[in-house]
Amino acid sequence: MSDTSYLAWPFFDDYHRALAAQLSDWAKTRFGETGFSEHADIDADCAEIRAALGEAGLTRQVVPSAYGGAQESLDVRSLCLVREHLAYRSGLADFVFAMQGLGSGAISLFGTSAQKQAWLPGVASGELCAAFALTEPEAGSDVAAITTEARLDSGHYVIEGEKTFISNGGIADFYVVFARTGEADGARGLSAIIVPANTPGLVIAERIETMAPHPLACLRFENCRVPVDHRLGEGGAGFRIAMSTLDVFRSTVGAAALGFARRALDEATARARGRELFGAPLADLPGVQTQLAEMAVDIDAAALLIYRAAWTKDGGAARVTREAAMAKLYATEAAQKAIDAAVQIFGGLGVTKGNVAEALYREIRALRIYEGASEVQKLVIARSHLAEAGA
């Protein structure tokens, strides 16, 4: 990427700057100058990318060092840097890395030593594929409305219900499933349970095709029995586990959007300088200069919000719900705007299959929805603000 001056900001240590340099070189070598290739076999490509990330040591960033990871605990700035640099070259690579983190994050944060030892080394090496099963047909942003049930029976949980839009659905080796265990009504009656993919009664009901091809699926649980010791934390702690996990990884969604936006600006800048219109480069037109200026401002503003949230969490803050919500909201909305401007600068080529701007346009849209839609982030921010104001 053309602008790396942000790495001099005080949010980063030398470790992060070295990581960013490694990432930039590795991603360019692995995915090429253009990147964003088409994927004929999405499952096979995900497996290949996951193995490559493992071989490069990048998936070690999503796991604590005691279980094969890179650092003592999850470092959000590192997670953000990896997603930003991968997203700049390949939307699918960003997806693969992100799901290794989100899918195993609850285990890293709340698992027992035995649970961590069973699953995290394989995640760190890229040998195991992780998934986070929260969303349901009637429960997306409203987690407290989850209806999937897990009832106790002779030392096991028997899970019944459905999940949808589950990333890595159909290819994961295990799922962290959120289900109603009945300790209380609403959000206080949910638990998080590790369900191995080969558990009888776990059915891949449907694979979901999206505008930017990623492996997503609907899951169905039919008399699916797992031992009670697969539960993360105490019974009824599922909502807290889900929110704490999202607190860590929500900023990284903004970082992926930032990577997309930086690529859009670089592509648009090259196009504006190299394309002539009415005898002069497009870059000489005030309207195009205005678009480029707005993209540059939005990118710096998004980066500041993202790395403020990440730095605050890494500094020991128990929760960064407000900061992470601001980062995700602003970065994803700004990236959508920047990519749309890039498409406009490319003109007809911008909507042509195989053009980077066209690929970015398909990649960015989902980020404004998953891990909390933009509208939900606004509610989170407003409620935090009102609470601080004493309302």
C-alpha positions, 0 to 999 in steps of 0.5 A: 500500500502506498501510505504507511506513514500511520505506522509511526503513530504512537499506537504501535510498538516496534513489534507491530511495525515489523509485523506490518513489513512482514505482512506487506511483503508476504501478501504481495508475494502470495497473492500477486500485485493485483490479487483479488482473483476469482475462486472456482472452488471456494472450499479448497481455496480457503483450505489452501489459504489457511495452510499458507497463513499457518506456514507463514505464522500469521494464524499464530496471532489469533491464539495465546503463546501458551497454545502455539500463538505469537504473543502472551494474549490476543493483541488487537493491534496485531489482529487489525494489522493482519486483517488490514494488509490481507484485505488490501490484497485478498478479500478471501484471505482476510475472511480466512484469517478473521474466522480463525480468530473469531471462531476460536476467540471465545476459547482463547478468552474463556476456555479451560486449559483442557479446552484450549489445549484441545483446539487452539494449537490446531487453529494456530498452525492452520490445521483446524478450521474454526467457526462462530455459530451465533446468528439464527433465522430470527435472531441476528442483531438481537442475540437475546432472541436466540431460540436454539436450545441445549438441555441437560441429559446425563452429563451431556447437552442435547442441542436442537435448533438452527443457525444461519449465515455461519461463516466456515459453515460446512468446512469447519472442524468445530463450532462455538455454538450459542444456545439457550440453556435456561438459567434465566430468561433472555440474555442471561439464559444463554451458554457457549458450547464447543461442538465438533463438526463430526458430532452426530446430529449436526447437519449442514442444512444449506450452503449460502452463496453471497455476492463475494463468495465465502463459505457460509451455511445454515446449520441444523441441530437434531438431537445433537449430544455433546459433553457438558465439559464442552461448555465455555465458562459457567452456564448462562454466561453465553451472552457475556462471552459472545459480547466480549469476543465481539469486543475484541474482533469488532475493531478488526472488521473496521481494519479489513474495511480500512484495507479495502479502502486503502486499495480503492484509493491506490487504484483510483489514484493510479487510474486518475493519473494514467487516464486522460480526458479532454487532453489532460489526466483525470487527476487534473479535474477538480471533481476527481481531486475532491473525490481523492481528498475525501477518500484520503481524509476518511481513511485516516479518520478510520485508521485513527478510530480503529487503532485507538480502539485496539490500543485501548483494549491492548492497554488493559481496558476490560471493555471497549464496546463504544470505541470498537463500535465507533471504529467498525461503524465509521470504517465500514461506511467510509470504505463503502463510500471510498470504493464507490468513488473508485468505481466511479473514477474507473467508469465502465471498467469499474463494474467489469468482472476482474477489475479490482474496484469491482471486486472491492465493491462486492467485498465491502458490502457485507462488512456493514452488516456482520458482527453488528450492522451499522444501525446497531453500532449507532444504538451501541454508541448512543446508549454508551453516550447517554449512560456517560451523560447520566441519562 
